[in-house]
Amino acid sequence: MKLSERIERNLLNYLQTRTHTGTELERNNEMFFKKWFDSVPYLKRDPEYCGFYEMKNDILNRSCPWALLKGEGTKTIVMIHHTDTVDTDDYGKYKQFAYTPDELEKHFKSENVEMDETSKEDLYSGKWMFGRGASDMKGGASIALSLFEEYSGEENFAGNILLMGVPDEENLSAGMRSAVMLMKGLREKYELEYALMLNVEPHERSNEDEITIYDGSVGKMMPIFLVRGKLAHVSQIYNGFNPVTLLSKIVVKTDLNPDFMEKAGNTVTPPPTWLYFKDRKYVYDVSLPLTAGGYMSVLTLTKSPKEILDQLKKVSIEAFKEVISSMRLSYDKYKSLSDVDSNAAEWKPNVKFYGEVYREIKDKKGDMFTTELAEFQKELEIKINKNEINRIDGAYLLIEKTLEYYDDLSPMVIIALAPPYYPSINNSMLKNSDETNELLIKLDKFARSEIGSGIYTQNYFTGISDLSYAAFTADSENIDYISSNMIFWGDTYYIPLDTIKEQSVPVLNIGPWGRDLHKYTERVYKKDLFENIPKLIDFTVRNVLSRNF
């Protein structure tokens, strides 16, 4: 069977396996992979080299399918792809055809479905395959599966291939965070030496004759803020402190702030932006709100979590000072126009990380505090799993519960982290960066001579990917910062950063050209799917597993 035929067969079967993210449908990947394992003679002959790795504490009981091609030597390439897709609700009345490209395209054409001009041109060109997951990312996954099949039929294959499917990428990357421990277990059992983690996420490009690959992945942090004020009746506002005012000031000073932008290589991060802002009042009354909360998204390239958190703390202190100064000026004006002879309340800037507050309370109140808070957290986790509250509301409830044990009742800002956290990774951060740079040069030469396309290497995949968990280069102090400030850290949300740091491995993302991911016009470029990307991945695999890499 030709490689292109393998890819098409695997893709059409994989597409029809519905694996909507964050739902029980994700477990359908087990049915698909059981059939695939049985279809590969090597795996059927040696079933110890494949299986399903159970994801710890997963409410949906999902698992990570894996297969190991055990060849000669210890060098190993880890091929990953995410098994989940977004749902098909945006297809409307065509959702029943979303997983059958031929049928979908037939209906799109015969019923002249509304779409932009580029999508319409692609539909009638015959160069693209439409369908949910065709691009993101079962197209790339099918390339990896098909190459594994071919390699497994070779005698004396040089090196090893570990193929892993990871659930939940579109949500919290629970699959990849669990798969880190699978990698560790297989590494120790079979004495593997991980030389490269290869992802097959689709890429975007404007030039049809230039393929984009990535030698890194952007980091992402979700700082969450709780501002506590001081209650007061609205007629006595100068005796209180409005948390909305302070949170607003922090938002203004950080949203789209270019000081947080980073440039590394040929990649620039957009500045941070706020995704949520709300007071914590549940009923109407004529008093100031006691607390207000919000969270933001920060993309990173080289800055560590500690650097970002310290920068946010500094800005929050400045905002606090400005609000206090503004309140004083306002009160002075009010006092000059009235016969009030009392003074307004005096406040001092008070900004702390969640971990600082937790440690202060623990040092004073000991096991009573930690036991009661842990029980409360478990109650929140049950409500989150039952969809009675969302994860963000749960985070605020946990912070507010923590503050109930805190002796300091003055206005303050608490800064924490909310899941998910994605470390940034680029091969330049790792010891063997010269080798990967040489590989990229070879890959470009190969692409120009063999497929007639140049290679553009983007230094960071900016769409967020599971490659973030291939390596961790920050020091142990940053691991402590993350674990102590991450809300729900532990059974509910955990990243084995020590293990990731220990087995840090170079990364590449080589996937097909895709358009309109997560839209009903999602599609993948057929020439990349069946020809270009399989050749590039094969060239990469054989070069990395050779003794010269």
N, C-alpha and C positions, 0 to 999 in steps of 0.2 A: 504494500500500500504506500502511495506517495505521502510525503510529509504533509502536503497541503490537504490531502483527503483526510488524514488523521485529525488535523486541526479542525476541519469543518465538522467531522463526525462528533468529536469531543465537544465542540462549541454548541452545536444544536442540541445535544443531550444535556449539556450543562445549563443552557438557557432555560430549558423546560423544567428544570429543578428550581422551584420557587423558594427563594431564601431571603425574604424581606427582613431587613435589619431590625433587631430589637423585638422580634416575634418568635413564636415557636416554629415558624416556617424555616428558620435558620437550620433546624435540625435535619431538614431534608437533604442537606449536603452529605449526611451519613449514608443515605440511600444511594445517592449518586456515586460516592466513592467506594462503597462496597461493590457495586457493579464494576467500577473501573478497576479496582484491585483484582477482581476475578478475571478481567479481560487482559491483564498483563501477565504473560507466562512466567516472567521472573518472580513476580510477587505471589503468584499462585503456587509456584514451586517452593518459595521460601517466605511463608506468611509472617515470619518473625520480623521481616523488614517493612512492615506497614501496620497501620492501626489507627486508633482514635484516642487522642490524649484528652482526658476529661478536664474541663475548666473548673478550677476550684471555686466553691461558693457561688456558682452561677445559677441564678434563679430560673433560667430557661434550660438548664442541664445540657448546654451545648458542649461540643468537643472539637478539637482540631485534628482533621485528618492529616496523616503524614505517610510518606514512603521514602525509604532509604535505598538508593542504589549503591551497594557496597562493591567498589572496584578495587584497583590496586593502589596501595599507599594510604596515607592519612589525609591528604588535602581534600577539602570538602567545600562545595558550593551549596549554599542554602538558597533555594528558590521559594519565594513566598508569593502568595496572592490572597486577597480577601474573598471569602466565599459569599458574603452578604451583598445584597443590592437594595436600593430604595424600592418603594412599592410602585404600583402601576396606576394609581388613581388619576394621574394627570393624562392618561390616555383616553379617559372618558369612555365612550361606547366602544372604543377599539382595544380596551384593556385585555380582552380575551385573546387578542392576536399579538400581544406585546412580546411573547416569547417564541413566536414563529416568524422569523424575518420575512420569508417569502409571502406568507399570508398578509402580514402587516403592510408590506410595501404594495401589494396588490390592492388592498383597500385604500391606502393613502392615495394611490393613483386614480383608481376608478371613482372615488368619491371626492376627489380634488380637495383633500383636507387642507385647512388653512395652516400655512407655515411661512417662514421668511424666505426670501429669494434664494439665499445660499442653500438652505435645506432643500428647497424644491429642485434646484440645480443638481444637488448631490443625489436626490431621489431618482431623477431621470437619467443620471449619468451612468448608472450601473457600477460605479466604482466603490460604493459604500454599502454596508450591511446595517440595516436599521433594527432596533429591538432593545428592550430593557436588559441591560447587562452585557450587550454585545461589545460595548466599549469599556464600561466600568463594572467589573473588569474581567468578565469571563472570556473575553477575546484573548487577552494576554495570558490568562490562566490556561486556556486550551493550548496555546503554544508551548507552555512549560510542560503540560501533561504529555503532549505529543512527542516532545524532544526526550522526555524521560523514557517513553516507550521505546524510542529508537536506540537510545544509549543502552538500555537494559538488554537489547538484543546483540550488543557487540561483545566479542570475546576480549578479555583482558583490558577492560575499560580503565583508562588512567584516571584515578581519583574516585571521588564519591559525590553523589548528588543527594541532598536531603530536600525533598519537596514537602512544603507545608501549606495547607489551606487554613486561613485564620478568620473566624467569625468576628462580627461586631466592629469592623473597621469604620463603618459609617456612623458609629455612635461613640463608644469609649475605648475602642481597640482592646476589648477584654481578651480576644483571641490571641493577639500577638503578645500581650503582657503575660499570658499563660504559657505561650509557646516558648518563651525564653527558658523556662524550666525544662521543657521537653528537649530543647537544644542541649542544655546542660547534661541531662540524663543520658542522651544518646552519645554525646561527646565523651563522657566518662566510660560508657559501656563499650563503645566500639573504637575508642582512642582516635577520635576525629580531630582534625585541625581545620577550623573554619577559616577559609581564605577570602570568601566574598559572600555577601548577602545580596541576592539579585531579585528585585521586585519588577513587576510587569505592568504597573499602572499605565494607563494611556497618557499620551502627551498631546499638547496643542502646538500648532505651528502655522505660520502664515505662508511659508514657502514650501510648495509641494515637493521640491527637490532637496530639502534639508531636514534631516531627522533630528529631533531633540532627545537627548538622553540626560540623565541627572546623576551627579556624583555626590549628592547630599540631599537632605530634607530639612525643611524649615522647622523651627521649634515653636511651640505654642504654650502660653500660660494664660490662666483665667483668674487674675486677682479679684477677690471679692471683698467688698468694704461694708462694714456695719458702723454707722455713726450713731452714737448715743448722745442725746441732748439732755435737757432739764425741763421737766414739765412745768408749765405755767399757764394760767388763764390768759386768753388773748388780750385782755385789758391790762395785764401786768407782764407784757412780753419781755421787759428789760430785766425781770427777775428769773427768766428762763433762758433756754438756749435751743434754738431751732435746728435740729440735725439736717433738715432739708437744705438750709442755707449753706452749711458747711459742705455737704455732699455735692451740692451744685457747684460750689467753688472748686472742689477737687476735680469734678468732671470737666469744667471749663479749662483748668490748668493742664489736663492730661489728654483729653480727647483730641486726636489728630496732632498731638504735640510732636514736632519733628525731632526733638531731643531724644525720643525713644526709637527713631528710625535707625536702621543699621544697613551698612553696605559691606558685603564680603564677596570677593570675586566679582562676578557679573550679576549678582543678585542684590536687590534692595528691598527691605521690608516696608510695607505701608505702615504708617503710624498707628498707634493703638486707637481703639474706639470702644465706646460703652454700649453694651447690649441690653442692659436692664437698669432701671432706676425707679425706686418706689419707696414711699413712706410705709411704715409698718403698722399704721392704724387700721383697725378692722371695723370700727364704727365711727359715726360722726359725733363729735362733741366740740366744745369751744376752747379746748386746750391745745397747746402745741403737741405735735407728735413726739413720742419719746425716742423713737429710733427711725432711721432711714437706711436703706441698703441699695447697693448696686454692684454690678460686676462688669468687667471689661475684658477685652481680648488683646493680648500682646503677642506679636510674632517676633521670634528671635533668630539670630544667626550665630553670633559668637558670645553674646552676653549670658552670664550664668543666672540662675534663679535668684541667687543672693544679690547680684548687682541690680536686677530689676526691682526686687522688693525694697532694697535700700533706696533706690531712686524714687520709688513711689512713696516711701515713708518721708523722705526729704520734702517732696512736693506737698504732701499732706500737712506737714508741720507749717510750711509756708502758707498754705491755704487757711489753716487754723488761725495763724497770727493775723492774716488779713481780715478774716471774719470778726475777730475780737476787736481789731482796730475800727472796722466799719461800725460795729455795734456801739462803740464808745462815741464816735462822731455823731451817730444817729441820736444817742441818748442826750448828748450835750445840746443838740439842736432842740430836742423835745423839751429838755429842762428849761432852756431859755425862753420857750414860748408858753410855759405853764408855771404854776406855783408849786411844783413838786420840789421838795427839799431833801428827799432821800437819794441815796446813790444806787446805781444799777449794780447787779451782781458782777463780781470779778471772776474771770476765767483764765486758765493757763492752757497753752497747747498741750495736748495729751494724746499721743499717737503710739500705738503698740501693735506688734505682730501677735496673731492669735497664740502662737507658741509661747511667747513671753508671758501672756496672761495665764495660760494654762499652767506653766511652771510655777508662777507666783502662787496661784491657788493651791496647787499640789503640795508645795513646800509648807504651806500654812495648815492645810486641812487634810492632807494625806489620803489614806485609802478610802475614807468616807466619800470624798469628792470624786475620785477616779471610778469607784464602783458605781455610784449613783449616775454619773455622767455616761458611763459605758452602757448601763441599763437603758437610759433615755435614748442613747444613740441606736440601740437595737430596736427600740419601739419605732423610732423614725424610719429605720431601714425597712421594717415590715410595712409601714404605711407607704413608703416609696415603691416597694415591690408590688403593692396592691393598687398602685396609681391613685392613692387617696391624696397624696401630696406630691409635688415634683421635687427633683433633687435640689433645686436652688432654695425653695422654701424650707426644705429640710435642713439645709446648711445654715440658714438664718436662725431657725429654731434652735439648732445646736449651739450656735454662738451666743444667742440670748440666754439659753439655759446656763451656759458657762458663766456668763456675767452675773447670774443670780448668786453665785458663790463669791463674787469679787467684792472686797470691802470698799474699794474706791468707787463712789457713785457719781463722780463729776463727769461732765461731758468728755467724750473720748472717741477716737477713731480706732477701730480694729481692722487690721488688714490680714487676710488669709488667702489661701488658694482653693479654688474649686476644681474638681475633675472636669475635663481630662487635662493631663500635663503631657506634652510631647517634647522631649529634649531635641535640640538641634544637632544635626550631624553633617559633617562634610569630611571627605577623606583627608583633607589637608590637616585635620586635627589629629590624625593617627600617625603612628610611627612609620608605616610602610607607604607613605603617600607617593614617594617617587615611583614605586612599582605600578600603582594605579594610574599615575599620570602617563607613564610609558604605555600602558595598556590602551588608554584613550587615544594616544597618537596612532598606535597600530590599528585601532578600531576605525578611526577616520580614514586612514589609507585603504583599509579593506573595503569600507563602504563606497569610497569613490571609485575603486577599481572593479568591484564585483557587483554592485547594485546601482551605480551611477548617481548616488546621493552623498552629499556631504553630511558630516555630523556636527551638530551644535551642542556643546556640553554646557548645560545650565547648572550652576554650582549648587543650587538648592531647588528641590521640588517644593513649590509653594502651596500646593493644594492640601498639605498635611498627609502624612503617610505612615505606615507601620515601620518604615525604615528607621524612624526615630528611636526604636527600641533595639537597634543593631549595635549601638555603642553608646557609652556615656563617658565623657572626657573631663567633666568637672570633678573637683575634689570631694572628699568625704564630708566636708563642712556643708557643701551644697546638698548632699543627700540628707543631712540632718535638718537643713532649712526646709526642704520639701516635706519630709515626713512629719515634722513638728507643726507645720502651718497648713498642711493639706486637710481640709474637712473630709471626714469619713475615711481617713487613711486607716487601713487595716484589712479586715475581712471583706468589706464592701468595695474598696478601691485600693489597690496596691500595685506598685511597680517594683520588681526585684532589681533595683538599680545597682546594688553591689554585684549581682551576677552579671548584669549587662556590662558593667565596667570591666569585670574580670575577663569576659569573652568578647570584648569589643572587636568588631570585624568591619572591614571596608564595605562600602555599599555602591550599588549602581541601580538605576531604574531604566530599563530598556523595554518600552512598551509600544504598542501601535498608536497611530494617530487617531484620535477620537474627537468627536464634536458633540456639543449639547448634552453633556453628562447630566443625569437626573431630569432631563426633559423628555417629552414624548418623541422628540426628533433625535434622540440619542442614536449615534451611529459610529461605526468603525471603518477605517479605510482598508479595503480588501487587499490591496497590494502589500501593505504593511503586515496585515494579519497572516497572509498565506506565503509571502515571499521575504520581504525585507527584514522584518524583526526576527523571524526564525534564523535567518542567516547570521544576523548580528549576535544573537544570543549564543548560537552554536560556536561562533568564532571566539566569543568571550569565554565560554565554558572551557574550550579546549586550550586556550592560552593560559587561563588561570590555573588549570589543573596540570599544565606542563611543568617540568622542573625549572623552566626559565623564569617563571613568575615569582 
